[in-house]
Amino acid sequence: MTDASQTLAPAAATQSDTIKRKSALQRLLRDKPAVIAAIFLILVVLAAIFAPYLTPYDPYNTNMRVRLRPPGGDFLLGTDAQGRDMVTRLLFGIRTTLVIGLCGVLFGGLIGATLGILAAFYKKLDNIIMRVVDVLLSFPSILFGLAIAAVLGAGTFSLIVALSIAAVPTVARISRGAATVVMQNEYMEAGRAVGLSDWTLIWRYLTLNCLSAIFVYLTLQFGQTILLGAALSFLGLGAQPPTAELGTMAAEGRNFLFFAPHVSTIPSVAIFLIVLAFNVLGDALRDVLDPRLRQ
């Protein structure tokens, strides 16, 4: 009887999960702003990936004879102070910005989610881990960038480290909250009763049931990480010239705002649209996947 129930339970759970996923996808597709945001982000990612094939110009070759050209003519979005095509710089800058943001979210999310889940599962570690998280939360994120740049020096690696550390405390709190709810379910107690190992309980039953909440938050965090990374790069703590990165590009154009505003405003608008799209998509995913918000 026990074997039969164990065999039927996963099958029923799988069928139920499939139905829930289909229902969530249908609700998401009915959200027009979320669909527009998703399509925009897909196009942005594809443009960044295939940037070398979408423009005939090199993002790093300078041509002072055409410096600070306004948008139009041979240069759709104009040129920067070094005579480089702004479309080319923008595509490569988006690629760099997205890679930096992705690395920061992945590393910070992995560490934060691990700490939060362990804190929920092992009560003895809960107080220690969450006090460390509280200490990290007490510092503004931009201070991590300043401190890490002072220790490691300005650059892409330092920026990724700073973004990862900045993402840890909030992800840890979200994952701990989701894991605490899962820990109250009967199947966690049943798993302990039948002698399942801690690793099996943590991964198969606890982590997998927290993934949707963590994923939704990381989608929102992605936009904030990109914004923070661009701000640190604008201050000179991130990617260094001549690397094409949106924050660095905006900083390079601030000296020409009065007679060549496109050099700074174009990457700034790109940052705004990308962050907005991630926030819209993240809000929609939260509304769809959060059980407390379901109709």
Phi, psi and omega per residue, in radians:
M1 nan -0.704 3.137
T2 -1.131 -0.746 3.135
D3 -1.094 -0.723 -3.131
A4 -1.119 -0.753 -3.130
S5 -1.159 -0.623 3.112
Q6 -1.215 -0.493 3.124
T7 -1.341 -0.696 -3.090
L8 -1.330 -0.566 -3.076
A9 -1.068 -0.847 3.118
P10 -1.095 -0.633 3.137
A11 -1.115 -0.783 3.120
A12 -1.126 -0.703 3.130
A13 -1.127 -0.707 3.135
T14 -1.106 -0.768 3.122
Q15 -1.111 -0.715 3.121
S16 -1.135 -0.715 3.121
D17 -1.118 -0.660 3.126
T18 -1.119 -0.749 3.111
I19 -1.099 -0.739 -3.139
K20 -1.126 -0.709 3.138
R21 -1.120 -0.742 3.109
K22 -1.098 -0.745 3.133
S23 -1.129 -0.714 3.126
A24 -1.129 -0.716 3.131
L25 -1.124 -0.705 3.129
Q26 -1.118 -0.729 3.110
R27 -1.158 -0.640 3.137
L28 -1.162 -0.695 -3.129
L29 -1.197 -0.383 3.105
R30 -1.410 -0.197 3.125
D31 -1.561 1.712 -3.045
K32 -1.069 -0.776 3.098
P33 -1.032 -0.669 3.135
A34 -1.175 -0.678 3.111
V35 -1.131 -0.763 3.122
I36 -1.092 -0.745 3.127
A37 -1.097 -0.730 3.140
A38 -1.135 -0.765 3.122
I39 -1.102 -0.751 3.119
F40 -1.048 -0.793 -3.124
L41 -1.150 -0.656 3.095
I42 -1.089 -0.774 3.129
L43 -1.128 -0.685 3.121
V44 -1.112 -0.798 3.140
V45 -1.108 -0.762 3.123
L46 -1.105 -0.713 3.121
A47 -1.116 -0.666 3.118
A48 -1.195 -0.692 -3.128
I49 -1.156 -0.762 -3.060
F50 -1.738 0.416 -3.120
A51 -0.934 -0.746 -3.118
P52 -1.101 -0.369 -3.093
Y53 -1.710 -0.117 -3.067
L54 -1.731 -0.163 -3.112
T55 -2.474 2.475 -3.125
P56 -1.450 -0.123 -3.039
Y57 -1.651 2.753 3.060
D58 -1.628 2.347 -3.078
P59 -1.244 -0.179 -3.043
Y60 -2.083 -0.232 3.101
N61 -1.306 2.255 -3.108
T62 -1.698 2.658 3.098
N63 -2.588 1.623 -3.015
M64 -1.167 -0.278 3.133
R65 -1.235 -0.361 -3.121
V66 -2.080 0.402 -3.092
R67 -1.134 2.494 3.063
L68 1.001 0.594 3.034
R69 -1.201 2.411 3.087
P70 -1.261 2.849 3.116
P71 -1.036 2.459 3.126
G72 2.135 2.889 3.132
G73 1.264 -2.379 -3.137
D74 -1.205 -0.362 -3.106
F75 -2.054 1.827 -2.999
L76 -0.984 -0.758 -3.137
L77 -1.931 0.294 3.114
G78 1.459 -2.941 3.121
T79 -2.245 2.866 3.139
D80 -1.668 -2.933 -3.060
A81 -1.182 -0.298 3.121
Q82 -1.789 0.136 3.125
G83 1.343 0.384 -3.138
R84 -1.645 2.486 -3.099
D85 -1.116 2.226 -3.066
M86 -1.222 -0.582 3.090
V87 -1.083 -0.795 3.137
T88 -1.107 -0.826 3.123
R89 -1.073 -0.663 -3.127
L90 -1.134 -0.797 -3.127
L91 -1.101 -0.800 3.124
F92 -1.232 -0.565 3.085
G93 -1.160 -0.705 3.074
I94 -1.083 -0.722 3.114
R95 -1.032 -0.854 -3.135
T96 -1.095 -0.769 -3.124
T97 -1.094 -0.762 3.141
L98 -1.159 -0.696 3.130
V99 -1.136 -0.768 3.114
I100 -1.094 -0.795 3.121
G101 -1.106 -0.713 3.136
L102 -1.114 -0.771 3.125
C103 -1.093 -0.753 3.132
G104 -1.098 -0.736 -3.138
V105 -1.212 -0.742 -3.114
L106 -1.132 -0.888 -3.112
F107 -1.167 -0.838 3.122
G108 -1.136 -0.685 3.114
G109 -1.153 -0.702 3.130
L110 -1.110 -0.819 -3.139
I111 -1.165 -0.802 -3.114
G112 -1.130 -0.752 3.122
A113 -1.124 -0.691 3.113
T114 -1.089 -0.803 -3.141
L115 -1.117 -0.741 -3.124
G116 -1.144 -0.731 3.141
I117 -1.196 -0.724 3.098
L118 -1.122 -0.658 3.118
A119 -1.121 -0.650 3.128
A120 -1.291 -0.579 -3.071
F121 -1.438 -0.752 -3.137
Y122 -1.829 1.812 -3.070
K123 -1.113 -0.484 3.137
K124 -1.185 -0.483 3.136
L125 -1.550 -0.258 -3.014
D126 -0.994 -0.891 -3.067
N127 -1.127 -0.712 -3.113
I128 -1.139 -0.888 -3.076
I129 -1.108 -0.780 -3.056
M130 -1.271 -0.449 3.048
R131 -1.234 -0.648 3.053
V132 -1.115 -0.718 3.102
V133 -1.083 -0.713 3.115
D134 -1.090 -0.667 3.104
V135 -1.112 -0.766 3.124
L136 -1.119 -0.653 -3.140
L137 -1.203 -0.374 -3.096
S138 -1.308 -0.247 3.135
F139 -1.780 2.344 3.021
P140 -1.051 2.516 -3.062
S141 -1.041 -0.592 -3.072
I142 -1.175 -0.412 3.102
L143 -1.180 -0.548 3.073
F144 -1.072 -0.712 3.118
G145 -1.105 -0.759 3.131
L146 -1.117 -0.763 -3.113
A147 -1.182 -0.771 -3.108
I148 -1.206 -0.641 3.086
A149 -1.122 -0.598 3.110
A150 -1.188 -0.561 -3.105
V151 -1.516 -0.853 -3.042
L152 -1.683 -0.256 -3.053
G153 1.577 2.662 3.137
A154 -1.179 2.525 3.138
G155 2.753 3.051 -3.093
T156 -1.113 -0.761 -3.124
F157 -1.068 -0.789 3.116
S158 -1.066 -0.676 3.141
L159 -1.129 -0.755 3.129
I160 -1.108 -0.723 3.102
V161 -1.067 -0.785 -3.136
A162 -1.103 -0.760 3.139
L163 -1.155 -0.655 3.122
S164 -1.117 -0.822 3.140
I165 -1.113 -0.684 -3.133
A166 -1.130 -0.525 -3.112
A167 -1.428 -0.354 -3.018
V168 -1.047 -0.931 -2.995
P169 -1.100 -0.738 -3.115
T170 -1.220 -0.676 3.096
V171 -1.141 -0.669 3.119
A172 -1.077 -0.718 3.129
R173 -1.172 -0.750 3.131
I174 -1.102 -0.823 -3.106
S175 -1.172 -0.644 3.090
R176 -1.122 -0.748 3.110
G177 -1.081 -0.782 3.120
A178 -1.139 -0.711 -3.127
A179 -1.193 -0.591 3.115
T180 -1.110 -0.670 3.092
V181 -1.146 -0.745 3.136
V182 -1.141 -0.645 -3.121
M183 -1.080 -0.375 -3.124
Q184 -1.442 -0.121 -3.135
N185 -1.324 2.677 -3.059
E186 -1.189 -0.518 -3.074
Y187 -1.197 -0.383 3.051
M188 -1.202 -0.761 3.080
E189 -1.158 -0.665 3.121
A190 -1.127 -0.678 3.114
G191 -1.097 -0.700 3.076
R192 -1.142 -0.683 -3.078
A193 -1.138 -0.610 -3.119
V194 -1.538 0.032 3.022
G195 1.549 0.400 3.086
L196 -1.175 2.538 -3.124
S197 -1.222 2.789 3.109
D198 -1.053 -0.690 -3.141
W199 -1.062 -0.742 3.129
T200 -1.134 -0.747 3.135
L201 -1.154 -0.738 -3.103
I202 -1.180 -0.805 -3.051
W203 -1.436 -0.932 -2.973
R204 -1.318 -0.608 -3.041
Y205 -1.880 -0.607 -3.062
L206 -1.573 -0.994 -3.067
T207 -1.102 -0.823 -3.091
L208 -1.080 -0.534 3.117
N209 -1.444 -0.152 3.099
C210 -1.785 -0.139 -3.003
L211 -1.063 -0.689 -3.089
S212 -1.110 -0.771 3.133
A213 -1.136 -0.715 -3.137
I214 -1.181 -0.732 -3.125
F215 -1.098 -0.758 3.136
V216 -1.067 -0.776 -3.132
Y217 -1.155 -0.680 3.135
L218 -1.123 -0.543 3.064
T219 -1.100 -0.749 3.063
L220 -1.190 -0.688 -3.123
Q221 -1.147 -0.513 -3.127
F222 -1.020 -0.811 3.125
G223 -1.085 -0.752 3.126
Q224 -1.162 -0.618 3.117
T225 -1.173 -0.736 3.089
I226 -1.065 -0.751 -3.139
L227 -1.117 -0.773 3.127
L228 -1.141 -0.739 3.120
G229 -1.081 -0.718 3.113
A230 -1.145 -0.665 3.121
A231 -1.133 -0.750 3.119
L232 -1.167 -0.661 3.093
S233 -1.170 -0.645 3.101
F234 -1.053 -0.594 3.124
L235 -1.425 -0.049 3.108
G236 1.595 0.221 -3.085
L237 -1.718 -0.147 -3.082
G238 -1.827 -2.353 -3.136
A239 -1.041 2.350 -3.074
Q240 -1.704 2.556 3.072
P241 -0.994 2.523 0.177
P242 -1.618 0.282 -3.123
T243 -0.990 2.310 3.118
A244 -1.401 1.944 3.098
E245 -2.563 2.433 -2.956
L246 -1.025 -0.780 3.127
G247 -1.117 -0.741 3.105
T248 -1.129 -0.708 3.120
M249 -1.104 -0.719 3.109
A250 -1.118 -0.661 3.118
A251 -1.186 -0.659 -3.129
E252 -1.146 -0.484 -3.089
G253 -1.624 -0.001 -3.064
R254 -1.220 -0.364 3.110
N255 -1.400 -0.098 -3.078
F256 -2.124 0.392 -3.037
L257 -1.091 -0.554 -3.029
F258 -1.416 -0.501 -3.111
F259 -2.156 -0.104 3.033
A260 -2.594 1.115 -3.040
P261 -1.130 -0.370 -3.078
H262 -1.118 -0.461 -3.095
V263 -1.099 -0.641 -3.120
S264 -1.707 -0.631 -3.045
T265 -1.271 -0.584 -3.107
I266 -1.097 -0.907 3.077
P267 -1.130 -0.548 3.113
S268 -1.150 -0.746 3.088
V269 -1.115 -0.668 3.115
A270 -1.084 -0.751 3.088
I271 -1.053 -0.811 -3.129
F272 -1.019 -0.828 -3.087
L273 -1.177 -0.701 -3.133
I274 -1.160 -0.793 3.128
V275 -1.122 -0.736 3.110
L276 -1.061 -0.771 -3.127
A277 -1.095 -0.746 3.110
F278 -1.127 -0.677 3.135
N279 -1.176 -0.745 3.116
V280 -1.095 -0.801 3.139
L281 -1.150 -0.709 3.118
G282 -1.117 -0.719 3.090
D283 -1.083 -0.720 -3.140
A284 -1.150 -0.748 3.108
L285 -1.104 -0.674 3.109
R286 -1.109 -0.777 3.139
D287 -1.111 -0.592 -3.098
V288 -1.375 -0.705 -2.985
L289 -1.689 -0.304 -3.137
D290 -1.391 2.017 -3.114
P291 -1.019 -0.513 -3.089
R292 -1.256 -0.304 -3.115
L293 -1.811 0.017 3.134
R294 -1.300 2.530 3.129
Q295 -1.347 nan nan
